[in-house]
Amino acid sequence: MQVEERVIELIEEKIADRPDLFIVSVRFLNNGVLEILMDGDQGIAIDDCVQISRHVGFHLEEEDVVDRAYRLEVSSPGLDSALTLNRQYHKNIGRKVAIKLTDGTQKEGVLLAVTSEAIEILEKVKEKRKKAVEVETQLLFPQIKETKVLISFK
């Protein structure tokens, strides 16, 4: 069994009673960092990350799963991290997002809806010599290269 697979099992054990929490990613990086990114439908508290870290760390040591030195890091994705899971899109409905498409174009708008196949945004479209109008645009996931939440400090 690979380290990442065992870590996922351990996290799922720990959060079994917390359906609001979910795993974003688990990666064992070449520099010896075992990176666990967690999130929640209403965000994730530092205490939740600490509890997950203790649970995973204890069991990895107890079972001697990792055969080299490593550093365990449990955190939530940063503000500048791209959305990767459908559940992350759902959590950000109503927020402004920046989207890079696979054809190289970019779009910005308020995330209105998410399905398993697509997202819908409300974007401002300005044509030459006309006033900007708001248009609902549907984007299929295969068209999307990256989506990031835009943070407003207004």
Secondary structure, 3 states (H helix, E strand, C coil): CCHHHHHHHHHHHHCCCCCCEEEEEEEECCCCEEEEEEEECCCCCHHHHHHHHHHHHHHHHHHCCCCCCCEEEEECCCCCCCCCCHHHHHHCCCCEEEEEECCCCEEEEEEEEECCCEEEEEEEECCCCCCCEEEEEEEEHHHEEEEEECCCCC
